[in-house]
Amino acid sequence: MPDDREDLPGPFDLTGRTAVVTGGARGLGRGITLALLAAGADVVSLGRSPLPAELTDTAAALGRRLTARTLDLADTAAITATARDVLAEHRIDILVNNAGVQDRHPAVEFPLEAWDHVIDVNLRAVFQLCQLFGGPMLDRGGAVVNVASLLSFQGGITVPAYAASKGGVAQLTKALCNEWAGRGVNVNAVAPGYMDTELNSALLADPVRREQISARIPAGRWGRPEDVGNVVVFLASPAAAYVHGQVLAVDGGWLAR
Ligand SMILES: NC(=O)c1ccc[n+]([C@@H]2O[C@H](COP(=O)([O-])OP(=O)(O)OC[C@H]3O[C@@H](n4cnc5c(N)ncnc54)[C@H](OP(=O)(O)O)[C@@H]3O)[C@@H](O)[C@H]2O)c1
């Protein structure tokens, strides 16, 4: 006799939900998009890169809806207009604020325009998107997953704007949790460790720094997009219903060292 329980949704099942992922076409965002699709969600990616054919093919094979809208997260007016358009077409249940930029200069020389750009994309846009997509989730439920960093906890070297922005993302996650947890919205963050993506191209190209970092990671390897994607699925899923305001490190043990 077939077991009816096999048809019941599991605690990580996102079938019937729609997620917005910023920067969902490449890097960690691509891994997050793939993991959400595999868990049953439809995905709207917001960013500047077009979706690669391999992602749209995977979505089609899984029977999910994957769409993209061009958006520069430094542009507040464009964010407002894009969110309005997306919300006119979709009920958004999950917001993943993944997109982010890095810029490296010694603090004393750090150009203020570069400071503003990093803060605008990594922090202001995150808050604006939380307002625009999180607002409609209040009272009907939803999940926000912000992408923080090890530099939400540590200061880094020659990355003061990035560290300030990611410290801000961690604090914003807790601030929104305190207002929204009681209204059915889970606000959490993942803090990836050292990931093998373009964001780290300068570190990966420097054999000395690359080796120093690898040797300090207890897991013995840099992280991969799927390492983060699967944790985002957890935080967006019913399995994390009672998880609020956390900044969950996905770092191969880096912070434990
Ligand atoms: N890699 C790591 O080791 C690491 C560690 C900790 C945290 N993180 C965080 O993880 C997130 C993803 O990083 P990643 O490693 O995937 O970096 P990445 O490979 O450099 O990709 C950056 C992503 O951000 C998007 N983006 C950047 N500027 C944007 C803008 N102005 N408007 C719209 N989208 C923009 C890009 O999308 P488009 O190309 O489509 O614009 C792309 O998807 C970031 O928040 C980063 O800070 C990364």
The ligand as an SDF file (V2000), in Angstrom:
LIG
                    3D

 48 52  0  0  0  0  0  0  0  0999 V2000
   32.1820   35.7000   -1.7060 N   0  0  0  0  0  0  0  0  0  0  0  0
   32.3570   35.7350   -0.3880 C   0  0  0  0  0  0  0  0  0  0  0  0
   33.3530   35.2510    0.1540 O   0  0  0  0  0  0  0  0  0  0  0  0
   31.3320   36.3780    0.4990 C   0  0  0  0  0  0  0  0  0  0  0  0
   31.5180   36.2880    1.8680 C   0  0  0  0  0  0  0  0  0  0  0  0
   30.5970   36.8830    2.7120 C   0  0  0  0  0  0  0  0  0  0  0  0
   29.5150   37.5480    2.1890 C   0  0  0  0  0  0  0  0  0  0  0  0
   29.3510   37.6220    0.8480 N   0  0  0  0  0  0  0  0  0  0  0  0
   28.1980   38.3430    0.3510 C   0  0  0  0  0  0  0  0  0  0  0  0
   27.4480   37.4970   -0.4830 O   0  0  0  0  0  0  0  0  0  0  0  0
   26.7440   38.2850   -1.4340 C   0  0  0  0  0  0  0  0  0  0  0  0
   27.0160   37.7570   -2.8300 C   0  0  0  0  0  0  0  0  0  0  0  0
   28.4100   37.8560   -3.0610 O   0  0  0  0  0  0  0  0  0  0  0  0
   29.1540   37.0280   -4.2110 P   0  0  0  0  0  0  0  0  0  0  0  0
   30.3010   36.3700   -3.5860 O   0  0  0  0  0  0  0  0  0  0  0  0
   28.1990   36.2250   -4.9860 O   0  0  0  0  0  0  0  0  0  0  0  0
   29.7100   38.2420   -5.0800 O   0  0  0  0  0  0  0  0  0  0  0  0
   29.8580   38.4000   -6.6480 P   0  0  0  0  0  0  0  0  0  0  0  0
   30.2070   37.0860   -7.2710 O   0  0  0  0  0  0  0  0  0  0  0  0
   30.7830   39.5520   -6.8280 O   0  0  0  0  0  0  0  0  0  0  0  0
   28.3900   38.8110   -7.0860 O   0  0  0  0  0  0  0  0  0  0  0  0
   27.8690   40.0500   -6.6660 C   0  0  0  0  0  0  0  0  0  0  0  0
   26.3780   40.0010   -6.8190 C   0  0  0  0  0  0  0  0  0  0  0  0
   25.8250   41.2570   -6.4020 O   0  0  0  0  0  0  0  0  0  0  0  0
   25.0380   41.8010   -7.4500 C   0  0  0  0  0  0  0  0  0  0  0  0
   25.2320   43.2450   -7.4980 N   0  0  0  0  0  0  0  0  0  0  0  0
   26.3570   43.9290   -7.2110 C   0  0  0  0  0  0  0  0  0  0  0  0
   26.1560   45.2450   -7.3880 N   0  0  0  0  0  0  0  0  0  0  0  0
   24.8640   45.3910   -7.7780 C   0  0  0  0  0  0  0  0  0  0  0  0
   24.0690   46.5160   -8.1180 C   0  0  0  0  0  0  0  0  0  0  0  0
   24.5420   47.7730   -8.0870 N   0  0  0  0  0  0  0  0  0  0  0  0
   22.7960   46.2940   -8.4770 N   0  0  0  0  0  0  0  0  0  0  0  0
   22.3050   45.0420   -8.5420 C   0  0  0  0  0  0  0  0  0  0  0  0
   23.0050   43.9420   -8.2220 N   0  0  0  0  0  0  0  0  0  0  0  0
   24.2900   44.1130   -7.8550 C   0  0  0  0  0  0  0  0  0  0  0  0
   25.5420   41.1280   -8.7110 C   0  0  0  0  0  0  0  0  0  0  0  0
   24.4630   41.0130   -9.5890 O   0  0  0  0  0  0  0  0  0  0  0  0
   24.5200   41.5560  -11.1030 P   0  0  0  0  0  0  0  0  0  0  0  0
   25.8210   41.1190  -11.6620 O   0  0  0  0  0  0  0  0  0  0  0  0
   23.3390   40.9430  -11.7550 O   0  0  0  0  0  0  0  0  0  0  0  0
   24.3810   43.0200  -10.9860 O   0  0  0  0  0  0  0  0  0  0  0  0
   25.9710   39.7530   -8.2410 C   0  0  0  0  0  0  0  0  0  0  0  0
   24.9070   38.8570   -8.2520 O   0  0  0  0  0  0  0  0  0  0  0  0
   27.2090   39.7220   -1.2050 C   0  0  0  0  0  0  0  0  0  0  0  0
   26.2890   40.3900   -0.3720 O   0  0  0  0  0  0  0  0  0  0  0  0
   28.5230   39.5380   -0.4940 C   0  0  0  0  0  0  0  0  0  0  0  0
   28.8650   40.6520    0.2860 O   0  0  0  0  0  0  0  0  0  0  0  0
   30.2300   37.0450   -0.0250 C   0  0  0  0  0  0  0  0  0  0  0  0
  1  2  1  0
  2  3  2  0
  2  4  1  0
  4  5  1  0
  4 48  2  0
  5  6  2  0
  6  7  1  0
  7  8  2  0
  8  9  1  0
  8 48  1  0
  9 10  1  0
  9 46  1  0
 10 11  1  0
 11 12  1  0
 11 44  1  0
 12 13  1  0
 13 14  1  0
 14 15  2  0
 14 16  1  0
 14 17  1  0
 17 18  1  0
 18 19  2  0
 18 20  1  0
 18 21  1  0
 21 22  1  0
 22 23  1  0
 23 24  1  0
 23 42  1  0
 24 25  1  0
 25 26  1  0
 25 36  1  0
 26 27  1  0
 26 35  1  0
 27 28  2  0
 28 29  1  0
 29 30  1  0
 29 35  2  0
 30 31  1  0
 30 32  2  0
 32 33  1  0
 33 34  2  0
 34 35  1  0
 36 37  1  0
 36 42  1  0
 37 38  1  0
 38 39  2  0
 38 40  1  0
 38 41  1  0
 42 43  1  0
 44 45  1  0
 44 46  1  0
 46 47  1  0
M  CHG  2   8   1  16  -1
M  END
$$$$
